[in-house]
Amino acid sequence: MRALNPKTWLALARREIVPIAVLLGIGLPILAFIEIADEVTEGEGEVRWFDEGLLLALRTSDPGDPIGPRWFETSVMDISALGGFAVLALVTLFAVGYLLVLKRRGEALLLLAATLGGTAISEGLKMGFNRSRPDLVAHIVETTSMSFPSGHAMLSAVTYLTLGALIARTQEKRRLRGYILGAAILLTLLIGASRIYLGVHWPTDVLAGWCLGASWALLCWAIATWLMRDRGPTLEA
């Protein structure tokens, strides 16, 4: 029996490890979401301490006054708007249109399904948990829906991470792929954090949104990679 060379061993190892890593990447955030949701439902102990403590830490002695100068507060409001429904809808529609022009109907359909599916999940969970918005500090921006999970955190993760993965897949260089995915992750984190700073979400709302959004985005990325495995450069784990 011929001995396998190191490159063959590496290829075989990746073939086994990558699916396991993807399953863990999807499953672990879901487990984290379930744990957070369970603690939020109970509404006592460490979760309440964490939520209230962080919200108050981002305020001066006046609960209606966030820490930092006015220009910073305005900047955070602008960042938060990047996770709003109108902005995400426009980004999705422009991206879908771009993919259709390139005749990449599969990617366009996947991106549309990811965002619409994420929106449906987010709204369904909001109605199911029916958690009120924070009343501990003043809301810097107007809100109308329920609080858990954070729609801005979840849908920005779904939209920007899925779009980032699709764009990164077209790049040959590993560094460029890493930069694109890193930018998508950073933008998602900033949008979620902005919701806490503005006082419109409990921190656990945002953590839950990140977990569920990242899991859904990774699932969509895995489907896209499988559907397009024979087309152009692929993402490397």
C-alpha positions in Angstrom: 0.0 0.0 0.0 1.4 3.4 -1.0 2.0 5.9 1.7 0.1 9.2 1.3 2.1 12.3 0.9 1.7 15.3 3.3 -0.5 17.2 0.8 -2.9 14.3 0.4 -3.1 13.9 4.2 -3.8 17.6 4.5 -6.6 17.4 1.9 -8.2 14.5 3.6 -7.9 16.2 7.0 -9.6 19.3 5.7 -12.4 17.2 4.1 -13.2 15.8 7.5 -12.5 18.9 9.7 -14.3 21.6 7.7 -17.8 20.0 7.9 -17.3 19.5 11.7 -16.2 23.1 12.1 -19.2 24.3 10.2 -21.6 22.3 12.3 -19.9 23.5 15.5 -20.1 27.1 14.2 -23.8 26.8 13.6 -24.6 24.7 16.7 -22.7 26.5 19.4 -24.2 30.0 18.8 -27.7 28.4 18.8 -26.9 26.8 22.2 -25.6 30.1 23.4 -28.9 31.8 22.3 -31.0 29.1 24.0 -29.0 29.7 27.2 -29.4 33.5 27.0 -33.1 33.1 26.2 -33.6 30.8 29.2 -32.0 33.3 31.5 -33.9 36.2 30.1 -37.2 34.4 30.5 -36.4 33.9 34.2 -35.4 37.5 34.5 -33.4 37.2 37.6 -29.9 36.9 39.0 -26.8 37.5 36.9 -28.6 38.5 33.7 -30.5 41.4 35.4 -27.3 42.5 37.0 -25.4 42.3 33.7 -28.1 44.1 31.7 -28.7 46.9 34.2 -25.0 47.4 35.1 -23.9 47.8 31.5 -26.7 50.2 30.6 -26.0 52.4 33.6 -22.2 52.3 33.0 -22.9 53.9 29.6 -24.7 56.9 31.3 -23.5 59.8 33.3 -25.2 60.6 36.6 -28.2 61.5 34.4 -29.9 58.3 33.0 -30.9 60.4 29.9 -27.3 61.4 29.1 -25.0 58.9 27.4 -21.3 59.2 28.3 -19.1 61.0 25.7 -19.4 64.2 23.7 -22.3 65.0 21.5 -20.4 64.3 18.3 -19.8 60.7 19.5 -23.4 60.2 20.3 -24.4 61.4 16.8 -21.8 59.1 15.3 -23.2 56.1 17.2 -26.7 57.0 15.9 -25.3 56.9 12.4 -23.7 53.5 12.9 -26.9 52.2 14.4 -28.8 53.3 11.3 -26.7 50.9 9.2 -28.6 48.1 10.8 -32.0 49.6 10.2 -34.6 47.9 8.1 -34.5 50.5 5.3 -30.7 50.4 5.0 -30.5 46.6 5.1 -33.3 46.4 2.5 -31.5 48.7 0.1 -28.1 46.9 0.6 -29.8 43.6 -0.1 -31.7 44.8 -3.1 -28.6 46.5 -4.7 -26.5 43.4 -4.0 -29.2 41.1 -5.4 -29.5 43.3 -8.5 -25.7 43.2 -9.0 -25.6 39.4 -8.7 -28.5 39.1 -11.2 -26.6 41.4 -13.7 -23.7 39.0 -13.4 -26.1 36.1 -14.0 -25.4 34.6 -10.6 -29.0 33.8 -9.9 -28.1 31.2 -7.2 -26.1 33.7 -5.1 -28.8 36.3 -5.6 -31.5 33.9 -4.4 -29.5 32.8 -1.5 -28.8 36.3 -0.3 -32.5 37.2 -0.6 -33.6 34.0 1.2 -31.0 34.7 4.0 -32.3 38.2 4.7 -36.0 37.4 4.4 -35.6 34.3 6.5 -33.6 36.1 9.1 -36.2 38.9 9.3 -39.0 36.3 9.7 -37.1 34.5 12.5 -36.3 37.8 14.3 -39.9 39.1 14.2 -41.3 35.8 15.2 -39.0 35.6 18.2 -39.8 39.2 19.2 -43.5 38.4 19.4 -42.9 35.1 21.1 -40.7 36.5 23.9 -42.5 39.8 24.1 -39.8 41.5 26.1 -40.2 45.2 26.8 -37.5 47.7 25.9 -35.2 49.0 28.6 -36.9 51.5 31.0 -33.8 52.0 33.1 -32.4 54.7 30.8 -33.8 57.1 28.2 -34.0 56.0 24.6 -31.9 58.2 22.3 -33.7 57.0 19.2 -37.3 56.0 18.7 -38.3 52.3 18.8 -41.6 50.6 18.3 -41.0 46.8 18.3 -40.3 44.4 21.2 -36.8 44.0 22.5 -35.6 40.4 22.4 -33.6 39.5 20.3 -32.1 42.7 18.8 -33.3 42.9 15.2 -30.4 45.3 14.4 -27.8 42.9 15.8 -29.3 39.8 14.2 -30.2 41.2 10.8 -26.9 43.1 10.4 -25.1 39.8 11.1 -27.3 38.0 8.6 -27.0 40.6 5.8 -23.4 41.8 6.2 -21.8 38.4 7.0 -23.6 36.6 4.2 -22.8 39.3 1.8 -19.2 39.4 3.0 -18.8 35.7 2.5 -20.2 35.9 -1.0 -17.8 38.7 -1.9 -14.8 37.0 -0.2 -15.5 33.9 -2.2 -14.6 35.7 -5.4 -11.2 36.8 -4.2 -8.0 34.8 -4.9 -5.9 36.2 -2.1 -6.3 34.9 1.5 -5.5 38.3 3.0 -8.2 40.0 1.0 -10.8 37.4 1.9 -9.8 37.8 5.5 -10.1 41.6 5.3 -13.6 41.4 3.8 -14.9 39.0 6.4 -13.2 41.0 9.2 -14.9 44.2 8.0 -18.3 42.5 7.9 -17.8 41.1 11.5 -16.6 44.5 12.8 -19.5 46.3 11.2 -21.9 43.8 12.8 -20.3 44.2 16.2 -20.4 48.0 16.0 -24.1 48.1 15.1 -25.1 45.8 17.9 -23.0 47.7 20.5 -24.6 51.0 19.3 -28.0 49.7 20.3 -26.9 49.2 23.9 -25.2 52.7 24.0 -28.4 54.3 22.7 -30.4 52.6 25.5 -32.9 50.8 23.2 -31.8 47.3 23.9 -30.7 45.3 26.9 -27.2 43.8 26.4 -28.6 40.3 26.4 -30.9 41.3 23.5 -27.8 42.1 21.4 -25.8 39.1 22.4 -28.8 36.8 21.5 -29.1 38.6 18.1 -25.4 38.2 17.4 -25.6 34.5 18.2 -28.6 33.7 16.1 -27.6 36.0 13.2 -24.1 34.5 13.0 -25.5 31.0 13.1 -28.0 31.7 10.3 -25.4 33.5 8.2 -23.0 30.6 8.6 -25.7 28.1 7.6 -26.4 30.2 4.5 -22.6 30.4 3.7 -22.4 26.6 4.0 -25.3 26.2 1.5 -23.7 28.7 -0.9 -20.4 27.0 -0.7 -22.0 23.7 -1.5 -24.1 25.0 -4.3 -21.2 26.9 -5.9 -18.4 24.4 -5.2 -17.5 24.0 -8.9 -17.6 27.8 -9.7 -14.5 29.9 -9.2 -12.4 30.4 -6.1 -13.8 29.2 -2.8 -13.4 30.3 0.8 -10.8 28.5 2.8 -11.6 27.6 6.4 
